[in-house]
Amino acid sequence: MIDEQTLMETHWRETIADYDVPQTIILARHLGVDMDDAQSYIDSEDYLVLTDEEADEHVREEIEEMVWAFSPSFLSVHTRVAEEAIRKIQESMCEDANESLTTMIKDFDWFVEDAVRYDGRGHFLAGYDHNESEEIYASVVRDGRCYKVEQNAYYIYRRN
């Protein structure tokens, strides 16, 4: 005999099997589109839907790739190298200066934190509009014979 709760859970698992859950649900709700469209946006990387920890990891990776593009004054503070010297390195090497400038930074963790503090994660992760949108996702999970509601924050970034 199948009880109603088992039937509902089975139906839900089959319904969401083709999607990145809960990211697809969150993006669909945020954009007001159906699940297929939301999944397509995620698959094509037009949007990122990340937890706080994932967003921190992604922003660090983005910043590591673009150190060469930071302002000479910001880099000077974190490298203790004169702005004019940094400017000359940037002008002569452009993107090729990334590795050299990165190795000059005294505390890369602080560099990332400082950059995010000034510009926000959206500046680095949302190339389209530089916005970060927060959505709270509440889910009901089984805890033994009971159910409880878990809430998690997700952050949405429009890339293209």
N, C-alpha and C positions, 0 to 999 in steps of 0.2 A: 504494500500500500504506500503510495506517495502522498506526503502531506503537502499542503498548500505552500508552505515556506520553502521546501525543497524544490518544488516546481518553479516558484518565482526565482530562486537563486540560479537554477539551471537555465532558465530562459534568459536571465540577465547575463550570465557568463557567455552564452552562445551569441547574444546580441552584440556584445562588446569585443568579441574575440578578434576582430579585424582591426581594432583601433589601439592606439597608444592611450591607455587609460591611466590616470585621469586627465592627462594633457589635452586630449582631443575634446573631452567633455567641457573642459574649462575654456578652450579656445572657441568652441562652437557657441557656448553661452556668451562669451565676451563679444564675439563678432555678430552674433545673431544669425549664424549659418547652421546648416545641418552637419552631422558628424562626418559625412564623406568629404565635404568641402574643407572642414577643419583639419581632417587627417591629411588631405592633399596639401594644405598650406604648411603643415609640419614636415611632411615628407620632402617637399621642395625647398625647405628651409627658408620660406618666406617669413615664417614666425618661429620664434623660440618660446617654449613654455617650460620654465625651469623652477626648481625649488630654490630656496635661498642659497643653499650650499652649492648647487649646480651653477647658479648665476655667478657666485663668487669665483668658482673655478674657471668658467668661461671668460669672465672679465679679465682675470689674470692672464689667460692665454692670449686674449686680444691685445692687451697692453704689452705683453712680451714681444708681440709682432710689430708694434708701432712705436717703440721707444724713440726711434729716429725722428718721429714727427712731432714730438712734444716741444713746447716752447723752450728756447734756450734758458730763459729765466727759471722755469720749473726744473729743468735738468740741472742747472747750476746749483740750486738748493740741495739737490739729492746727490750730486757728484762732488761738490766743492771744487768744480772746475769753472773757470771764468766763462761768462756768457759768450764773449766774443770768440773764444776758442771753440766752444760748442757750435756756435753759428757757422764758423768756418768748416768744421767737420761735417755739419749737415749740408752745407752748400756744395761741398766738394764730393761727398759720398752719397748723399740722399739715403735711399733705403739700405745701401750697403753699410751705412754707419750703425745700423741697429745693434749688431753684436758688440761692437766696440763701446758704444754708449751704455749698453746694458751692463757690461763688466765694470764700468766706472761707477755705477750706482752703489752707494754704500750699504743700503738696506732695501732690498727689492720689495719685501713685504710692505714696508712703510711707504715706498714709492707708489705701490698699487693702492693702498689705503688712502693716501693723500690725493691721488688722481681721482678716485671714486668720490672722495669727500667733496672735492671741488666741482666735478662734472656729473657725478652720478653714474650708475652702471648703464643706464639707458644710452648715455653718450657713446659708449663703446660697443654696446650689444645691439642697439636698434638703429642701424644705419639709415633707415627710412625717415624717422622723425625724432630719434634720440629719446623717446619716451619709454618709461618703465611703468607698466600697469600691474597692479596687484589684484589677485583674485583669491578668495578663500574657498577652498574645496572641502566640503563636509561629506564624510562617508560614514556609513553605518557598518560596523564590523562586529563579528561574533566574538564574544568573550565568554567562552564556556557555554552555559545555557542562556546567557543574557546577550544583549546587544548594547553597544555603546557608540557614541558619535565621536569621530576623530576629525579635527579640523587642521588643515595644512594650508599654508600660503604658497601660491605659485605666482611667478612673475612672467609677464608676457612682453616680448620684444618684437617689433616689426622690422624685419631685415630688408625687405624689398618692397 
